[in-house]
């Protein structure tokens, strides 16, 4: 597996990481523990070194799974987790990035992850009730104590990134990015490039849509987050099928799968981008990792750019209440 460095930091990771959320939360029924452990360890065996989780995934169960799965390989891998939500009675109850809460989450996450340090600690969503300088300052203290190695932000806007970076250098920004959600290119890429910050896109396969395995007739499990995402309404899936058809056609020309082309396209955008596709199945894991081996020429990229630019994606990527939490 090829390696990449996140921005100007010294944090080197595999070119493709593993988003672990879907093993426990958000995309239908969670897998049983042993299946999750086997999947994560299969990723380690295949050269993956970046594993992404969060306190809120479950809550708590995903960190526990990741901690148990990676315990035998702790020194070989990079574990990223997140703070920033209030959890009450096992449920998410709004944002909370007060410094005392950040430190509490760090201590609890360390125990669940079975480790003495968190490699990359993200603020999950910007909390407009807490100055970002206070957030960065709290993480800086954790770094000074050796409990955290690197500071990250998730779905933050450019101004917030700049303010945080002045207090504690930001190693990585995590936000959604794919062939069907390209807003970061204008909204944050220039800032990341200027400040030397890496980018870790989640949902690089469009929450599964770009794999070609989802169509207007697909029925999601009742616990699946995609049921409330406007972009995944049956009529919007039908309209957005144009993009998938294009990727499928291009993939055939490259003797690759649509998922591999979607990931190769992301990797070709900037050398400091590390996507974190998630999966619950080892064959899909292997397919995704194969995206790092797909070479897209300048002409390939130009063709994709020209073709996709003519397609208007239908539907918002979040319901309105969650859309308010991004880009702040």
PyMOL commands that set and color helices and strands:
alter all, ss='L'
color gray80, all
select helices_A, chain A and resi 21-23+33-45+61-76+99-112+132-144+158-167+184-187+189-195+209-211+225-228+230-232+234-253+258-269+282-293+298-308+320-323
alter helices_A, ss='H'
color red, helices_A
select strands_A, chain A and resi 3-5+12-14+18-19+50-52+78-83+85-88+91-95+118-123+148-154+170-176+198-202
alter strands_A, ss='S'
color yellow, strands_A
deselect
rebuild
show_as cartoon
